[in-house]
Amino acid sequence: MMDQCKALWQAVFGDGPDFLNPWFDTFYRPKHTAVIQEDGHLIAAAYLLPVGSYLGQPCCHLYAVAVAPAYRGRGLGLAVTQKAVSLAREAGFAHILLHPANRGLFSFYEKCGFTPGFPVVEEELAVTTSAPPAIPVSIERYRSKRAALLAHRPAIEHSPELLNFFVSAGGLLYCGEDWCAAVESDGSHARILEWLGPASRPGPLLLASLVGGASRTLLRRPPEVTHSGLPFAMVYGSARGQEDAWPGLALD
């Protein structure tokens, strides 16, 4: 089944073995995988990705909902999503989140029972100077600093396993006295997928040191004002209490 899952994933999302093999080695569990088959062929799949905890309870991310191109238009996306929700409940996850790949999918997942929440602010920043690269920190240090910075804001508490996968896939974790950042870069463009600190963005020198020579970067951070920012994730059921919670890394 794993080979069929990889083949469907690659057909739908385009990821190659360099990403798929580590992802499946780390996260694939049959009990956390919803599948729909027809005549022995996998035609739809969705995965439960344990991301840690939220409000002290186990939390998972519904990830990579995929329907084979030849079978679309038959309601399989809804069916495999509902099947994944049932698996999550059976596995004891109190909270089920997902991050729609684009804004147009929010309405689809609302039909599946999910509610928008977890707002973020995203902005494109130009890197205007150069600086020596920052020194990455350990997962343990990052988790500790992150927890301190989020002490007064509801947030997903990430597991070491999730952060370890992020790092093994090329992501970098940084922190300073009063900030932390999770960064990925392909050389010319970087993404700061999590910026937590007293300022809305790092200063020019710190920004340059975080992004490793990239000329531009996406920065994602919590809103500064309550009930501002755009919904980034969705939670199954009511979003009450999640209006201003921080989703953290979505591995998007």
N, C-alpha and C positions, 0 to 999 in steps of 0.2 A: 504493500500500500504506500510506503514512503516514496518509492520511485514514481508511482502515479501522481502522488501529491506534488513532488518536485516538478514533474513534467507539466502539470496543470498550472502551477505557480509561474513557471517560466513562460508558458504560452500566454498567460494573462498579464503578468507584470514585467516580463522581460529580464528578470534577474538571472545571472549566470551562476555557475558552480561556486565561484569565489565567495558569493554571498549565501547561496542556498545551503551549501554543505555545513558551514559553521552554524547557521541558524537552526537547521534541523538537528544537528548534533546537540545543540544547547536546549532547544525548546520543544522539539516534537515529542508528543506523547499521544498515543492512540486515544486515551481517555479524554484528552483535551482537544480532539480533532473531530469536527462535525463533517461528515461526508454524505454525498448522494451519488449513487451509482445507477447505471442503466446498462443492462446486458454485460455486466462485469467490468464496465469502464467507469472511471471516476469522472463525473461531469460537474460537480460543485464541491467546494470545501471551504471551511473557515476554521480558524485556530484560536484557542484560548491561550493567551500569553500572561502568565502570572507576573505582575509588575511589582508586587509588594503589598502594602496595606493602605487603607484609607479609613480615617476615623477609628483606627485600631482594629479593623476587620479586613479579612483577605480580599484582595482586589485583583481582577484580571482585565486584560485588554483584549477585545475581540479584534482579531488581526487577519489581514489578507483574505477577505471574503472574495472568492473567485468562482466564476461560472464559465465553463468552456464556451468559447465564442459560438460554436455551432448550436448550442442549446439555450441561448439567451432568448428572452421574451416568453418564457414559460413559468415565470414566478419562482425560479430556483434560488435567486438571491434571497428572497424573503424566506423561503423554506429552509435554506441552510443556516440563515441567521437565527431563525427560531429554534432550530435544532441545537445550535451552539449555545443559545441562552439556556436551554434545558440542561445541557451538559454542565454549564457553569453552576447552575443551581444544585445539581446532583453532586458536584465536586466541592460544594461548600463555599463558593465565592459569594460574599455579601454584596459586592459592587461589581458591575460589568460596564466597562467603558469601551468606547471606540473613537477613533479619529477619522472622520470621513476624508477621503482623498481629495475631494474638492467640494466647494460650497453647494453645488447642485445635488449632492448626495444627502444633505441634511434632511430634505423632505422625504427621501426614500426611507431613511432609517427611523424617522418619526413614525412612519407607517408600521415599522417593526417594533414599536414600543419604546424607542429611545427619545430622550429629551435633551436639547442643547444646554450646555453649561461650560464651566471651566474656561472663562474668557482669557485671552492673551492679547498682547500688543506685539505686532510684527512690523519691523521697518528695515529697509535696505540702507546700509551705511557705506559711505566711501571711506577707504583707508587712505589717509592723507599724509602719512609719514612712515618711517621705518623704525624698527626697534629690534633688539635681540629677542629671540623667542623665549616665551615664558617656560618655566619648568613644570611639567605635569605633576600632579600629586596622586597619592594612592587612593584607591576606592574608599578605604576606611576613612581617610582624612576628608575626602569630599563628602561622604555621607554625614559625617559629624558636623562639618561647616554648614552644609545644606539644611540639616535639621535645625541648627541654631537660627539660621536666617529665616526659616519658615515657621518658627515657633508660634507666631501669632497669626498665621494664615492657614486655613484648611488646605491640605495638599496630599498628593500621592507620595507615600514613603517608599522609595525604590529599594528593591532587594539587591543584595550584592551580585546575584546572578545576572540581573538585567544590566547593571553597570559594567560588569565584567564582559558581557557580550558587546556592549557599546565600545569598550576599549579595544577588545580583540578585533573588532571590525574597523579599527582605525580612528575611533573617537578619542578625544583628549579631555581630561578633567583638570581644571585649575581652580585654585582658591587663594585668596589673600586674607588680610585681617578682617575685612568686612564685606567680602563678596565671594561668589563662586561662579564658574562658567563651564558648560559642557560644549565642546566645539568639534565640528568635523569639517574637513577641508579637502578639496581636490587640487589644491595648488593655486588656481586662479580665482576661485570663489569659495568662501567659507560660510558656514552656518553656525551661529551661536544658538544652539537649540534651547539653552537655558541660561539666562543671566539673572542672578539674584544679587542685589546690593543696594546701598543707600541711594545711589544715583541711577537715573533711568538708563544710562548706557556708560560703558567704560570711556575714560578719557582717550585722546588720540594715541598717546604712547602705549597705554595698556592695550588698547584695541589692536594696534599693530603687532604687539608682542603675542597676542592670543591667536591671530589668524594666519601666521606663518607665511607671509609674503603675498597673501591674497589682496587684490585691489578693492574688492567689494565683499560685504558680508551681510547675510540676513541675521538680525538679532531678534530673539523672541524673549519676552519678559512679562511678568505680571503687570496688570494695569495699576497705575498710581492712584486712581480714583475708584472708589467702590461703584460697582455696576457699570463700569466702562470696559472697553475692549470688545473684541468679537468672539463669540463662542468658538472654541477650538475643538472641544471633544463633546461627546454625548454619553449619557449614563442611562442605563436601562431603568425604566420606571420614572418616578418623579425626580426632578432636578433640585428639589428643595434642599437648600444648604450648599449646593454646588455652584451657586451663581457667581461666587468670587473665589472658588477653590482653584489651586494651581495644579495643572495636570502633569507638569514635568516632561520627561522625555517620552516621545511617542514612537521613536524609531521609525519616523516617517521618511 
